[in-house]
Structure formats: structure tokens, C-alpha cells
Amino acid sequence: MNAAIKEFVRNGFDKASTNEMVKEANISKGSLFNYFHSKKDLYVYLIEYGIQVIEYLYEQIDLNETDLFKRIENIGLQKFHIHRKFPHVFDFLASSVKEESADVKDIIRKKVDPIYKQGTEIIYKNIDYSKFREDIDVEKAIEILNWTMSGFGEKALQQINSFEDIDEFGSLYFKEWERYSEILKASFYK
């Protein structure tokens, strides 16, 4: 699965090579097509699998936590653990949204777009916005927070040499994130 996801992310649906997938996964092409009748079947399966992973992530969100920063930290931690097992699933879903292939574009629109919409609703559900200063545009502050977290996550992923040391790296990662978080809280909160 990871080899196929990686190939689709790297090359998009039309240019993705099943030969490269089986080569990286160290399986025969017959084995791949024993389970999937076509590249499109494989792609749809991976989308559905990715959606299950995202839904699992949403289930792990503590909706009783009303502080936006703590909620986002929790989401980052959950993504980190998921990324350990399935390092490319988030990239795959993100790349699928940009996919232009007519063969899969409609499927993506029907399956992936709603899961992102649902996620936005869940992430911001029951947040205590009264913690923000009155002179702050909350939507812009949230955008800045999301950009910061996204950029910080990318930086962290580039720093990981192997996923063997992810637990040790994870604790350092979250200590560093807390420093960024404190700066943003001081900027946005009362």
C-alpha cells in the first residue's frame, strides 16, 4: 500500500507506474492484479483506505478540549502516530484533491472532498473563541496557526532520519511546538 501511495503521490494517477509499485513493494505484478483488477481499482481502494485513516484521526480528537491550541496539538500528535504506520497517506489524500485525471476526478470529488469538510467542522467544534483578544480577526489567526502547524510539521518530517526514532523525536518535536504555540498564544489570546 505504501509503495502504491508513494507512486501515486509522486506521479499522479495517469503517470503512476504499477511496475514501479510492485518493484518497490517487492511483489509480482500478478500478485497486485490478483487483488485489484486495474490501476483505478487500486487508486479507489487507497482513497477509501485513506478516508478510513482520516476518520480514525477524527475519532481521536478530544471534543471536550475547548482550547484551540491544545486541540491542534492533539491532532498533530494523532497525525504523528498515524504517520509512523502510514507515512504517505496524508500526502496521498492531499495530492488526490489536486488530481486532474478524468478517470478518478469524480470519485475524488464524491469521496475525499466531504471528508475534509467534515474534518474542518470537527476540528473547530466547541472551541472557546472567547480566549482570543477582541482586536484579533479570529479567522486570520486560525489561518496563521494552521500555516504555522503545517510548516512546522513539514520541517519535522524532513528532520526524521528514520521512523525507528520517532518516539524520541516526537517528544523533542512537541517541546519545540510548545515554544511556537506560546508565541502564538501570546499574540492572539487575552
N, C-alpha and C positions, 0 to 999 in steps of 0.2 A: 504494500500500500504506500509506504513512504517513497519508494522508488518511482512509482507512478505519479504520485502527487508532485514530487520534485520535478519530474519531466514536464508535467502539465504547467507548473508554475514557470519553469524556465522557458518553455517554447509556445505556450498556448495550445489550445485544442488541435487546431489544424496541423501545426508543425510538430506536435509531440510524436515521438517515435516509440512504438511498442517494442522495437528491437532494443532501444536504449533502456527501457524499463526492465525488460527481462534480463538484460546484461547486468545491470546494477543490482537487481534482486537475486541474481544468480539462480534463475529458474529457466525452464524451457518455455518457448513461445506456446507450445501445445498446452502446458500447464496453465498459462494465463488464459488462453481461449477455451479451456475446459470449464472455467468459471464464468467467463464473460464472452458473449458472442461477438462483441465488437468493441472498438475503442470507445464508442459512445456509451455503451452499456457500462464500461469501466468508469468512465467520467461521471455518469449519473450516480453510480454506486458510491463513488468518492464524495460527491456532493452530499448525498444522503448521509453518509458516514460523518462528514464534516459538520453537518447540521446536528447530528446526534451529540457530537462533542461539544458544540456550542450550547445546545440545550442543557447538557450536563453542567457546563460552566454556569449558566443562568440559575440552575437549581442550587448551586453552591453559594450564591450571593445571599448574604445576611440582610434581609429586608428590614430587620429591626434596627440596623445601624443607620442612623439618620444623618450622620456627618459625611458629607460628600467625599472628603479626603480619605477617611477611613474606608468608605465603601470602595473607592477606586483602588486603594491599597489591597483590599481583599480580592478584588477582581484580578489585579496584577499577580498576586500570589497564586490564585487558581490557574491563571493562564500559564504561569511559570511551571507549575506541576504538570499541566496538560502538555506543554511544550516539551517536557522531558520525554514523554512517551511518543508523542506525535509531532516532531519538530517542524513539520511543514504544513500542518492542517490549517492554521490561521492564514498563512501566506496563500494557500490554495484557494480558500474561500474569498479572500481579498482579491486575488487575481481573477477569479471567476466572474466577479462583478464587472470587470473591465473586458471580459472575453467578447470578441466580435464575431465569432463563428456562428453562422446561421444554424448550424446543426444543433447547437446547445444553448443559444442565447435565450430562447423562450423558456426552456427548462430552468435556467438560472433565474430569470425574472420571476417565475412562479414559486421557486423553492428557496432561493437564497435571500432575495430582497425582503420577504416578510420576516425572516429570522433576524435580520439586522434591525428592522423596525421594532420588533418585539424586544430585542435587547436594549435598545435605547429607552423604551418605556420602563423596562425592569430596572436598569441601572439608575435611573433618576426617580424611581418611585419612592415616595415617603421621605425624600430628602428635606432636611430643615434648612430652608433658604434664608431664614431669619438670622443666621450666623454671619451672612455677608453684610458688609458695610452698605449703608444706604446709597453712597455715591458710586457704587460699583455696578456696572452693567453685568448682571449675573450670567447672561448667555455668553458674553465675550469672555468672562472669567472662566467659564466652563470650557470654552474653546481653547483658551490658553492652557488650562490644566490638561486637557486631552492631548494637545500638541506636545506638551512637556512630557507627559507619561509615555506617549508613543515614541518620541525621540529618545527618551531615556531607555525604554525597552529595546529599541534597535541598538543603541550603544551597548547595552548589557549583552545582547545576543552575539554581537561581534566580538566581545571580550571573552566569551566562554571558549576555552580550548577544546574541552570535551564535556559531554554530559555526565561523565563519571564524577566530576567535582561539583555538580550542580547544587548540592545541599550547602556546601561551604560557600560557594559563590553566591547562592541565594541569600544567605544571611548578610553578607557584605553588601549585596545589591540593595536589600531593603533598608539597611542602615544609611546607605548613600541616598536612597529615595526619600527617606525621612528628612534629610537635610534640605532637599529641594522642596518637599512638602511644607516644611516650616517656613521657608521663604515665601511660598505662595500663600499660605495661610495668613502670614503677617501682612501681606499685600491686600488680601481680599476680605478677611474676617474682621469683625469688630474687635 
